[in-house]
Amino acid sequence: MKAVILAGGLGTRLSEETSIRPKPMVNIGGKPILWHIMKIYAAHGINDFVICCGYKGNLIKEYFANYFLYMSDITFDMRFNQMNIHSGYAEPWRVTLVDTGDTTMTGGRLKRVQEHVGSQTFCFTYGDGVSDINITEIIKFHQEQNTLATLTAVQPPGRFGAIFLENEQTKITSFREKPQGDGAWINGGYFVLEPEVIDLISDDSTIWEKEPLEKLAVMHQLSAYKHKGFWQPMDTLRDKNYLEKLWQESDAPWKTW
């Protein structure tokens, strides 16, 4: 099975980092968050990736072009222009990098890689969110639902402490620091899709989260896999620092490999 990963957006809310690199290449623990996402899939035997590049996509291509060098001990003999690799390790990944345009919307990017997806069920996600989701379980769930699409539904934690007050009440009787969200489930990515869903995408201007998902819902072809574990997007510098802190403290729930 293949995993398609969106990696072409501008990442404007993380401009401190994305002014010089695409958001999926922002490091967590010295490795791009894109690498972390791929490791999540690889832990479940998915090693064939299609990366939808866009903004500064050349940096993603250069990273994978030099990946084996990054992971190896090397001696460069400058006098004879020789390179000797002493030991090295590279993931057993097959990575297809496709330029899907700088301004293409999320649906349009998926449409542009249709030929690389093929005719089999595939995974699809965003290049900026990590989770301890069980990929094997969501694939099994998708197959049992017998729908064209399954998305991972998550409940993000609140960002602020919650105070509970009744009408004219002025004394606080209940306080919870950063409780789970308001109970609503949101789209957390980590989709499992049938290739037919790509036919619902019109062109580069199509936003995946709008017309295609809305049509699938009306058709009763969209299932929700409820994930109650860890899920965290990297939208802002605050999010990036939070993920980095978890990694440095060896408390990264998404590290399931």
C-alpha positions, 0 to 999 in steps of 0.5 A, spaced: 500 500 500 502 507 498 501 513 502 500 520 499 503 526 503 501 533 502 508 537 502 506 543 498 503 548 502 506 555 504 505 554 512 504 562 513 503 561 520 509 558 521 513 563 518 519 563 522 521 557 519 517 556 513 521 562 510 527 558 508 524 551 508 517 548 506 513 546 513 514 538 512 522 540 512 521 543 519 525 539 524 523 535 530 529 532 534 533 533 528 529 530 523 524 533 518 517 532 521 515 529 514 520 523 516 517 522 523 510 521 519 513 516 514 516 513 520 509 512 523 507 509 516 513 505 516 512 502 523 506 498 519 509 496 513 508 502 509 514 504 505 512 506 498 510 514 499 508 519 494 510 526 496 506 532 493 511 537 493 510 545 492 513 551 495 520 550 496 519 543 493 527 542 491 529 542 498 525 536 499 528 533 493 535 534 495 534 531 502 532 524 499 537 525 494 542 525 499 539 521 504 543 515 504 549 520 505 546 523 511 545 516 514 552 514 513 559 515 516 564 517 510 571 519 508 572 524 502 579 523 499 579 530 496 586 529 492 583 523 488 576 525 488 573 519 492 568 517 497 568 511 501 562 509 505 564 505 511 557 504 514 550 506 513 543 505 514 537 507 510 530 506 510 527 501 505 523 506 502 521 508 495 519 515 495 516 518 489 516 526 489 512 530 484 511 537 483 504 539 484 505 547 484 506 552 488 499 554 489 495 548 488 489 546 493 489 540 497 485 536 492 488 539 486 495 536 489 492 529 490 489 529 483 496 531 480 499 524 483 493 520 480 497 516 476 502 514 481 497 512 486 494 506 481 488 502 482 489 500 489 487 502 496 491 508 499 493 512 505 493 520 505 495 525 510 498 532 511 505 533 512 505 537 518 501 532 523 503 526 528 499 521 532 500 515 535 494 512 531 495 505 529 495 505 521 494 497 521 487 498 525 484 504 521 486 500 514 482 494 517 476 499 519 476 502 512 475 495 509 470 493 514 466 500 513 466 498 505 466 506 504 470 510 499 473 514 504 475 514 511 478 519 515 481 520 522 476 523 527 480 527 533 478 531 539 484 536 540 485 538 547 483 545 549 489 551 549 486 554 555 484 553 562 476 552 563 472 556 568 465 553 569 460 559 571 452 558 572 448 565 570 450 570 575 455 566 579 461 569 581 465 564 585 469 559 581 467 552 583 470 548 578 476 549 574 480 544 569 487 546 566 487 545 558 481 540 558 479 536 552 476 540 546 468 542 546 466 534 545 466 536 537 470 531 533 475 534 527 478 532 521 485 529 523 488 527 516 490 520 516 485 518 511 484 511 507 482 512 500 479 508 494 482 511 488 475 512 485 475 518 490 480 522 486 475 523 480 471 527 485 476 532 484 475 537 479 482 541 478 488 545 481 483 549 485 479 544 488 480 544 496 480 536 498 476 538 505 470 542 501 467 539 495 470 532 495 469 530 502 462 534 502 460 529 496 462 523 499 458 525 506 452 526 502 453 519 498 454 516 505 461 514 502 465 517 508 467 513 514 470 516 521 475 512 525 475 515 532 482 516 535 482 518 542 490 517 543 495 523 541 494 527 535 498 534 534 499 538 528 504 543 527 501 549 525 505 555 529 511 556 532 508 554 539 506 547 536 513 546 533 516 547 540 511 543 544 513 537 539 520 538 540 520 538 548 516 532 547 522 529 543 527 531 547 524 529 554 523 522 550 516 523 551 514 523 544 507 518 543 508 518 536 514 515 536 511 508 535 517 505 531 
